[in-house]
Amino acid sequence: MNDNSTPLLQLDSVGINFGGLRAVDDLNLSIKKGDVVGLIGPNGAGKTTVFNLITGVYKPTDGVIRWKGEPISGLPPYRIAQRRILRTFQTIRLFSGMSVLENVLAGQHMETHQTWLSGLLSLPKQRREEKALRKSCMEILEQLDLASIAHEEATSLPYGIQRRVEMARTLAAKPELLILDEPAAGLNDSESVELNKTILGIRDQGVTVILVEHDMNVVMNVTDHICVINFGRKIAEGGPEDIRNNPQVIEAYLGSDDDDDEEAA
């Protein structure tokens, strides 16, 4: 957890309408450098919409999003990515027919400086750059315990490993802020434990993380701070223990004793 009080990312009264639907409403959220922040809420609460607003897929109807104090609201996704704000998706999107290493190398496209002609002619400068990029990618694979399968086809691997490969590819682009959309989806218990270690390892490398996740074992074990939204509005914010014991959260998302009594009746 970082004590720096200056927000890395800040959402000020952000909202968006889709026709007559208010998908996100007056959302205020500050993310400090070095934190792992959970964004949770029921299905349809607007969590992925928030991610799409941050990453430039959608432009806010109102409010402003700031990155290091600079407004970024409405910038196209590639401009957001150039600021080292990067994301994964709910569904795994690896390149089929390519190895683990090749998939991770694809994440370094923003790090390459040689032209297509340099590659075609295999000039010495191009070869040196490619060697350096491969070395960097292998270091990432070592960190995520993937080096031993670097040359295996990525899409043939178990689901949990594919998730780590996807994270490795995103890390290859050197994010300052990594946005994870349901990283534990489809994982079994042991894979979720490995995911926790991976997220904390990424945080230890100085990368700030925001995650949307329904697996509370992941959320409660890796986050420094949690924001809960329901129907597009923030209903609670605080540390994991505060959120675990918040009556509004229990009722809206985690389930209440009254709900259990009704089901038993």
N, C-alpha and C positions, 0 to 999 in steps of 0.2 A: 504493500500500500504506500502511495506517495503522499507526502505532506504538503506538496506544492499546492497553494490555494488557487492558483490561476488555472481556469478550466482549459483543458485541451480541446474539448468539444462542448458547445453550449447550444441548447435549444431554448429560445425565448418565445413563449406564447405561440408555439407552432400549431397550426391547424390545417386541415385539408378537407375539401368537400368533393364528393363524387355525385354530381347531380344534387338530389335532395338529401343524400346521406352525408352526415358529418363523421368521417372515419377517424380523424384525430382532432382533438379539441383542446386548445389552450394548454399545450404540453410544455412544461418547463423542466429541463434536465441538464445538469452539469456533470461532465466526465473529467476526472482528474487524471493526469499522466501517471501511468503505472498501476492503475486500478483494474480489477475485473468487475464489471457491472452487469447484473442480470436485469433483463426486461421481461417481466412475466405477466400473465393474465390469461383469462379463458380464451378458448377458440373464438376468433372473430373480434378480439378486443382491439386490434389495430397494431399489433406488435411488428409484423412484417411491413406494414405500411410505414411505420416509423423508420425502419431500416431503409426502405425505398426512398424516403424523404432525405435521409442523411446521405445516401449514395447517389443522389441525383436522378433516380428513376422517375420520381415525382417532384414537382415544384410546389412548395407550400402555398395554400390559398392565402394564409396570413401568418404573421410571425417571421422570425429570422433564425437561421442556423449559422453558427460561427465556429470556425476552426482556427484556434490560436488567436482569437479575437477578430479574425477576418470573416466577413459575411461570405458564405458559399451557397446560400439558398438558390436553387434553380440552375446551378452550374451543371453541364452535362456530365454523365458518369465518368468519362475518360479524364475530365479535368479534376474530378473528385479523386480518382485513383492516382493521378499525378501528385496529389498532396499526401499520398501514402495512407489513404483511407480505403481499406480493402475488405472484401467479404467472401464468405462461403454461402452456399444455398441449402435449402431444406433437402433437395434431391442432389445426389452426387453427380458431378459433371466432369468426369475424367475423360481423357481422349482414348478411345478404344484403339487397339492395335499398336499402342505405344507403351514402352516400359515405364516403370516407376520413375526412373531418372529422367527420361524424356518428358514425362508429364511435368516434373518439377522444373526442368529447364525451360519449359514453355512459360512458366511464371516469371521468368527473368527478362521478358521482352522489353521492359522499360529500362533495363540495365545495359542493353546492347547499344553500341555506338557505330558499328561497322555497317557499310552499305551492302546491298545485295550483290554488287559487283565485287566487293572484297571477298564475300563468301564464295562467289562463283570462281574467282581466281585463286582462292585459298592463300591470300597474302599473309606474310608473317605476322602482321599486327592483328589480323583477324584470327589467326590460329592461337595467338597468345591470349586474346580475349576469350575465346571459346574454352581454352584450358582453364582460365581463371573462373569462368562461370560454372564449369563442371565441378571444379574443386569446391566452390561455394555451395553448390547443390548437394554434394556428397556430405559436407559438414552438416547441413540441415537434416539429411537423411540419418546421419549418425545420431543427432540430437533426438530424433523421433523414433529411434530404434528401427529404422527401415533400410539401413545400408546393405544388409545381407540379401535383400530382395530387390536391389536397385535395378537389376536387369530383367526382372520378371514382368510379364504383361500386367499392367495396373488393374484393368477391369476383370481379370481372372482371380483376383485375390478376395479373401473374405471381406464382408461388408465393413467391419470395424477397421481393418487395415486400410481399405479404400478411403475411409474418412480421414485417417492420418495422412495419407498421400495427398488428399485434397488440401489439408492444412499446410503440408510441406510446400505444395505448389504456391499457395498464397504467401507463405513466409519468404519464399524465394524473391518475391517482389518488394521485400523489405518494408512491411507496413509499420506505421507508427500506431495506427488504430486498426485492430482486426475485429470484424463483425461476424459473429458465428450465428447462423440461423438454424436452430434445432440440431446441434452437432451430435446429440445422443440419440436421435431418431433411428430406430431399427437396431440399436445396440443391445446386447445382453448385459447382464450384471457385471461380468468380468471386463467386458469391453468398456463399460461406463467408468469403471475404476481406472482403467488405462487412460480414458479420455480426461479424467480429472487431473492425472499426472501430466498429461500433455499440455492442458490449458495452463496449469501452474508453471510448467517449464517455459512456456511461451511468455508468460508474465515476467518470469525471472530474467528473461532476455531483454526486458525493457519495453515490451510491446503492451500497449493498453488494449483491453478486450471488452467488447460488449457482446453478450449472448442472449438470444431468445431460447428458452428451453422449458419443456414440460416436466423433465425428470428432476424432481426436487432434490434427489440425492446429489446430482451434479450441481444444481444451483446453490444449495446450502453449503456445499463443501468447497467451492472454488471462488465464490464472489466476495468482494469487500463491501458491496453496496447493491441494493436491489430497488428497482422502480416497478411498481405494479400498476397496470392500467386496465380499465374495464370500460367498454363502449367508447374507446378512444380518449378517455380522461384518466389522469393520474388519481389513484385512490389511496396510495400509500407509498412511502419511500423510507429507506433506512437500512441498517445492517441486517444480516440473515436472521438473527434471533428476534429483532424487532418485528420483522415481517412474519416470521413463523408464528408469533403470538398476537398478531394484529387481527382484531375481530372482523374488520371489513374484508381483509384478505381471506380469512378462513371462510367467511360466508360466500364471497364472490368467486373464489378460485380453488382453495384447498378443501372446501367442503365443511359443513358445520354439523354439530351434534343434532340439531333440529332436523337437518336433511336426513341424517342416518335414522332418526326415530321415525320419520315419515316413510322411509323406504321399508322399515321393518314392520310398519303397521299393516 
